Amino acid sequence: MQDIQEKARQIKLLIFDVDGVLTDGSLFLGDDGQEYKAFNSRDGHGMKMLQDTGVQIGIITGRTSEVVSIRMESLGIEHVYQGKGDKLPTYLELRDKLGLGDEQVAYVGDDVVDLPIMRRVGLAIAVQDAHPLVIQHAHWQTPHAGGRSAGRDVCELLMDAQGNLQQALESYL
């Protein structure tokens, strides 16, 4: 765990996949073609707390959904990239745009499409119910499943490693 803490201390940008990470992977489609997703409110609050410490958050997802745009806007997340079947070029573009090295980026994924980025970043994270190959290539695995507070797990890991978690939690007492 010490190695994970050392990697987490360096993180300036946290990138999430959406389906299977910030949601449980279920896709609800209405008769009109409208897509619905369920997000966990604890993940959202963790993301807000993490951003308050100066860590930026990004989203790179293969699907395109208006509900993702709405949710990320409500959380103040500016770096949102949807419809990216091949996520690696988008990752490289964002990393370079922010002037960061791979070691300053963490990525949270759940499926094999996330591996090209996970194999490059300083801290690769798999959600608890990720594909076995993703788990094999992760530095750390969340205690919770995708869409079930895995995002909060990651935010608190980073905040703890960077010395911000206790103060953030105490502000509610």
C-alpha positions as CSV (number, residue, x, y, z in Angstrom):
1,M,0.0,0.0,0.0
2,Q,3.0,2.3,0.6
3,D,3.8,2.2,-3.2
4,I,0.1,3.1,-4.0
5,Q,0.3,6.0,-1.6
6,E,3.5,7.3,-3.2
7,K,1.9,7.0,-6.7
8,A,-1.3,8.7,-5.4
9,R,0.7,11.6,-3.9
10,Q,1.9,12.6,-7.4
11,I,-1.6,12.7,-9.1
12,K,-2.7,16.1,-10.6
13,L,-5.3,14.7,-13.0
14,L,-7.8,11.8,-12.3
15,I,-9.6,10.4,-15.4
16,F,-12.7,8.2,-15.2
17,D,-14.4,6.0,-17.7
18,V,-18.1,6.2,-17.2
19,D,-20.0,3.0,-18.0
20,G,-19.0,0.4,-15.4
21,V,-17.0,2.9,-13.4
22,L,-19.3,5.8,-12.5
23,T,-22.3,3.7,-13.3
24,D,-22.9,0.0,-12.8
25,G,-22.7,-0.5,-16.5
26,S,-26.4,-0.9,-17.0
27,L,-27.8,1.0,-20.0
28,F,-31.5,1.9,-19.7
29,L,-33.1,2.8,-23.1
30,G,-36.6,4.2,-23.4
31,D,-38.9,3.4,-26.3
32,D,-38.0,6.9,-27.7
33,G,-34.3,5.9,-27.8
34,Q,-33.5,8.1,-24.7
35,E,-30.7,6.7,-22.7
36,Y,-30.7,6.8,-18.9
37,K,-27.9,6.1,-16.4
38,A,-27.7,5.9,-12.7
39,F,-24.9,7.8,-11.0
40,N,-23.9,7.4,-7.3
41,S,-24.2,10.7,-5.4
42,R,-21.3,9.7,-3.1
43,D,-19.0,9.5,-6.2
44,G,-20.2,13.0,-7.2
45,H,-19.5,14.5,-3.7
46,G,-16.1,12.8,-3.7
47,M,-15.3,14.3,-7.1
48,K,-16.2,17.8,-5.8
49,M,-14.1,17.4,-2.7
50,L,-11.1,16.2,-4.7
51,Q,-11.4,19.1,-7.1
52,D,-11.4,21.5,-4.1
53,T,-7.9,20.2,-3.4
54,G,-6.7,21.2,-6.8
55,V,-6.7,17.8,-8.5
56,Q,-8.4,18.1,-11.9
57,I,-10.9,15.5,-13.1
58,G,-11.5,14.3,-16.6
59,I,-13.9,11.9,-18.4
60,I,-13.0,9.7,-21.4
61,T,-15.8,7.4,-22.5
62,G,-16.6,5.4,-25.5
63,R,-20.3,6.2,-25.6
64,T,-22.0,9.5,-26.2
65,S,-24.8,10.5,-23.9
66,E,-26.5,13.8,-23.0
67,V,-27.0,12.6,-19.4
68,V,-23.2,12.3,-19.0
69,S,-22.8,15.9,-20.2
70,I,-25.5,17.1,-17.7
71,R,-24.0,15.2,-14.8
72,M,-20.4,16.3,-15.4
73,E,-21.5,19.9,-15.9
74,S,-23.3,19.7,-12.5
75,L,-20.0,18.6,-10.9
76,G,-17.9,21.3,-12.6
77,I,-15.9,18.9,-14.7
78,E,-14.6,20.6,-17.8
79,H,-12.6,17.8,-19.4
80,V,-15.3,15.6,-20.8
81,Y,-14.6,13.5,-23.9
82,Q,-17.4,11.2,-25.2
83,G,-17.7,8.9,-28.2
84,K,-14.0,7.9,-28.0
85,G,-13.8,4.3,-29.1
86,D,-10.0,4.6,-29.1
87,K,-9.3,6.5,-25.8
88,L,-5.5,6.7,-25.9
89,P,-5.2,9.6,-28.4
90,T,-7.6,11.6,-26.3
91,Y,-5.7,10.8,-23.1
92,L,-2.4,11.9,-24.7
93,E,-4.0,15.1,-26.0
94,L,-5.4,16.0,-22.6
95,R,-2.2,15.1,-20.7
96,D,-0.2,17.3,-23.1
97,K,-2.7,20.1,-22.9
98,L,-2.4,20.2,-19.1
99,G,1.4,19.9,-19.3
100,L,1.5,16.7,-17.2
101,G,3.6,13.6,-17.2
102,D,2.1,10.1,-17.2
103,E,3.2,9.7,-13.5
104,Q,0.9,12.7,-12.6
105,V,-2.2,11.0,-14.0
106,A,-4.5,8.3,-12.5
107,Y,-7.1,6.5,-14.6
108,V,-10.1,4.4,-13.4
109,G,-11.4,1.7,-15.7
110,D,-13.4,-1.5,-15.8
111,D,-13.0,-3.1,-19.2
112,V,-10.3,-4.0,-21.8
113,V,-10.9,-0.8,-23.8
114,D,-9.3,1.0,-20.8
115,L,-6.1,-0.9,-20.9
116,P,-4.1,1.3,-23.4
117,I,-4.4,4.2,-21.0
118,M,-4.1,2.2,-17.8
119,R,-0.8,0.8,-19.0
120,R,0.7,4.3,-19.4
121,V,-0.5,6.3,-16.4
122,G,1.2,6.7,-13.0
123,L,-1.7,5.1,-11.1
124,A,-4.0,2.6,-12.9
125,I,-7.1,1.7,-11.0
126,A,-9.7,-1.0,-11.6
127,V,-13.1,-1.0,-10.0
128,Q,-13.9,-4.0,-7.8
129,D,-15.9,-5.8,-10.5
130,A,-13.6,-5.0,-13.4
131,H,-12.7,-7.5,-16.1
132,P,-9.9,-9.9,-14.8
133,L,-7.4,-8.6,-17.4
134,V,-8.0,-5.0,-16.2
135,I,-7.5,-6.1,-12.6
136,Q,-4.3,-7.8,-13.6
137,H,-2.9,-4.5,-15.0
138,A,-4.1,-2.2,-12.2
139,H,-1.9,-0.8,-9.5
140,W,-5.0,-0.7,-7.2
141,Q,-8.5,-2.1,-7.1
142,T,-11.4,-0.2,-5.4
143,P,-13.2,-1.9,-2.5
144,H,-16.6,-1.0,-4.2
145,A,-18.0,-2.0,-7.6
146,G,-18.5,0.5,-10.5
147,G,-21.5,2.7,-9.8
148,R,-21.5,1.7,-6.2
149,S,-19.0,4.3,-4.7
150,A,-15.9,3.1,-6.6
151,G,-15.4,6.7,-7.7
152,R,-15.5,7.9,-4.0
153,D,-13.0,5.2,-3.1
154,V,-10.5,6.7,-5.6
155,C,-11.1,10.3,-4.6
156,E,-10.5,9.5,-1.0
157,L,-7.4,7.4,-1.8
158,L,-5.9,10.4,-3.6
159,M,-7.0,12.9,-0.9
160,D,-5.6,10.7,1.9
161,A,-2.2,10.3,0.1
162,Q,-2.0,14.0,-0.5
163,G,-2.9,14.9,3.1
164,N,-6.3,16.5,2.4
165,L,-8.9,13.9,3.4
166,Q,-9.0,14.4,7.2
167,Q,-9.5,18.2,6.8
168,A,-12.2,17.7,4.1
169,L,-14.1,15.3,6.3
170,E,-13.7,17.3,9.5
171,S,-15.4,20.3,7.8
172,Y,-18.7,18.4,8.1
173,L,-18.4,17.8,11.8
